[in-house]
Amino acid sequence: MNDIEQIFNDINKEQKYATANLFLVNLGTIFNKAKKWRLIENNPTLVIDKHKMQADDLQESY
């Protein structure tokens, strides 16, 4: 298990699935840019499966 998976799992323990998915998406964007710039060879976030979310799972915060 890599560091990214560990953080993703720690967020999941608090049942913050939307937050965990957002973490993965944002980090994936950063790694994709690093790959494009040839700083890394692969994106380590691609091996982690995001949670399947439904509209009623998401809560609005004001």
VENFEN-V10950 format. One line per field, one symbol per residue. ss: DSSP state (H for helix, E for strand, L for the rest). psi: psi as a letter, one per 40 degrees, with the letter a starting at -180 (. if undefined). burial: + if it has 9 or more other ideal C-beta (glycine too) atoms within 8 Angstrom, else -. A space follows every 10 residues. Layout:
ss: ???
psi: ???
burial: ???
This chain:
ss: LLHHHHHHHH HHHLLLHHHH HHHHHHHHHH HHHHHHLLLL LLLHHHHLLL LLLLHHHLLL LL
psi: hidddddddd dddefgdddd dddddddddd ddddddefdi diheeeehhi ihiidedhhh h.
burial: ---++++++- ++----++-+ +-+++-++-- ++-++----- --+-+--+-- +-+------- --
